Structures are given as C-alpha cells and as structure tokens.
C-alpha cells in the first residue's frame, strides 16, 4: 500500500493546479452548442467570412439573438450578412472575445514599419470601431470588454488621441459609456490649450461642448482631487450591464 499522507499531499497539489492543467474534467468543458453560423462582413469583393457557434452569438448579442430566430431568413439559413462592416478586424475581435473573454487588440511594434505612437493610434482606432460594432449588434459584454481594454491602455500611460473626440461624438449616442470615458479624459488630463484646440465654437460640436460643460460643472464642485475615475480598481462605472446583470468578468 502507498503512503496515505503522501497520496493526500499529491491530491492537494493536483487540485490546487487543476485550472492550469492540460487534462480537465469533462464536466468543466465549455459548451458552445453544435450549430454554427456563417457571418459575412463587408460588401462585394471585400467580404470576409466567419464561422461562429450560434449559441455564443445569441448569448452575447441581442442582434444575433433576434436575427437567428427561426422566423427570419437568417435564422433558417444560418447566414448573416453585415455589409456595412467594411473592416473585418472589429468583428474578429468580437469572435475572439466570444471564445476567450479577451480583447486581442494589441499591435506589434516593429521599428522598421511601425513605431509605438503609430501602434497606439491604430489600436485605439480599432477599439473605438469595435465599440461601435458592439453598439450595432447590441452586445453589452463586448462593449464592456472594449471599455476595459481602452482603460488598460490609459492606465499604462498610452494617451487617447485628443483630436478624436469630435470624431467619436459623431459615431456615438448621447449618454453612451464611451462618451463618458472621453469626457473624463478631457476633464482630468487636458490642459487649457488642448481644450481650446479640440473644442472650437465654430466646429459645431454642440453635443461635445454640452457634455464637457456638464462634466466640468460636476468636477468643479469637488476639484480634481485624487486620481481620475478610470484609474480605479473597478471599471464598472463605464460598463452598461447595470445592477441587474453580472459583469462579463464575474
């Protein structure tokens, strides 16, 4: 007979490392369902095809949940076309997020082709486009994940391009969490010359001016003390899941 104490220690060591082990219990396997759906992005010759499990799409997107119901052609054929999505990269981020819960947006910096500044701009551009995709397909978990990816860049000292604020306001709706984050960036990080350069009265960015004014009114009551809100441990103030739903990270 083996040593019971040694066997117990081996079991404890095994249990503590189970989540990192290659071999897992079958009951812990992720369930994606059996049916897959073809999603085609982009128009004409620019079409990119993705094959995705139906259960994942309908679980994380209200748009796909409705589109893939049996009463619609898309649901019967299991083919969805997103012709207006010319760039397939945001949808690839979404698909990767469905399967991993991660946002794979980082750009590889190559001194010969792309410096850090250009990589930062390209990643922010991709993240903003991905957030607007999340808005289009009604995917709260994906949008919240994108927000966290942007916040992680801010925390790492990778500044959001100041000149992009008007561009974002034209592509988002009032009270969106993305606007809220960018208002906080302007309030906590911008200097006077940046504000005067980005938000010019003649620009016609009335909604942007209004949102900044409201944000500044709130902050002047207490002053800019401590750290910016997006530097906090919890980022749920920029999420859209609300109090009645769990965060995607839960």
Protein Blocks (a to p, Z undefined) as FASTA:
>chain_A
ZZfklmmmmmmmmmmmmmmpmbdcfklpccebjbdcdddedehjlpccddddfklmmmmo
mklmmmmpmkbmklmnopacdfklmblklmmmmmmmmmnopacfbccddfklocfklmmm
mmmmmmmmmmmmmmmnopaklmmmmmmmmmmmmmnopacdfklmmmmmmmccehiaklmm
mmmmmmmmpcfklmmmmmgfklopmmlmmmmmmmmmmmmmnopghjdfklpmblklmpcn
bjmbccfkZZ
